[in-house]
Amino acid sequence: MDWDKLRIFHAVADAGSLTHAGDSLHLSQSAVSRQIRALEEQLNTTLFHRHARGLILTEQGELLFDATRAMNKRLEAASARIRDSEEEVFGEIKVTTPIGFGTLWLAPRLPKLYERYPDLKIDLILEERVLDLPMREADVAIRMKEPSQADLVRKRLMNVRMRLYATQAYLDKAGALDKLEDFERHRLICQNPTSAQVSAGAAMVQELMAYSIPSMLTVNNYFGVLQAVLNNLGVGVLPNYLNEHFPGLTRVLPDFESGEVPVFLAYPEELRQSKRVAAFRDFVQEEVQAHRRKLREQVAD
């Protein structure tokens, strides 16, 4: 199909009028009408119903309009990426992370990024579901496993372990927890086994279930687990990156923890030259390095 005819068809379908489409395209009404008729002849179908109040798409016209809308969005995105490679850091960037990491690690650090780039617009998408980066459901992803999709630039940021935490107020009331068998006097707070979560965390909970635990609270994300722990409800299975921002948490059973969970940052190869993506990537890597330094200082203390 002729791209120019499709462009004109899209303008007519969007405007619902030959005259309005002609105005936007800087073409006469008759020129627009000729192009639409030629496209209908090429496709051997009618694309519009002609009415006194304007043009209405036929069923076949709706199908073609869906296609030209999708094409138009992709062209606009490509144009934005081309401009982005040459301009300053501004505009929108879509970032997807798991709920726990996004709310508890990333979001508290974003004020620093906005101070550096005040015109940046971040759409933070908190999802356990893996979004399709090549299909542009998001621009950048931070995931708790190495991405399997092709054509992605990926960077391993750090490793996380799941550990057991409680407040001192809870431990003072419920008693010490010196060995796993002591869980018979405690409440366990963890993610629901059926909810999306890192496999290392699920394996850790499965191991705990071998012991006699009289009471449990399950939540479908780590943010909920944290809130329950902070409110003195029990012992929670939580990621160790919380230490820095929640000094009131006390680690229990320090010899019991999950295996390492890798944290990856990824984005499509086509965004390698994007200044927005580069700014976000570099910021996150700087924050990871600062986070590691603080963790080392805590261990030294």
Secondary structure, 3 states (H helix, E strand, C coil): CCHHHHHHHHHHHHHCCHHHHHHHHCCCHHHHHHHHHHHHHHHCCCCEEEECCEEEECHHHHHHHHHHHHHHHHHHHHHHHHHHCCCCCCEEEEEEECHHHHHHHHHHHHHHHHHHCCCEEEEEEECCCCCCCCCCCCCEEEECCCCCCCCEEEEEEEEECEEEEEEHHHHHHHCCCCCHHHHHHCEEEEECCCCCCCHHHHHHHHHHCCCCCCEEEEECCHHHHHHHHHCCCCEEEEEHHHCCCCCCEEEECCCCCCCCEEEEEEEEHHHCCCHHHHHHHHHHHHHHHHHHHHHHHHHHC
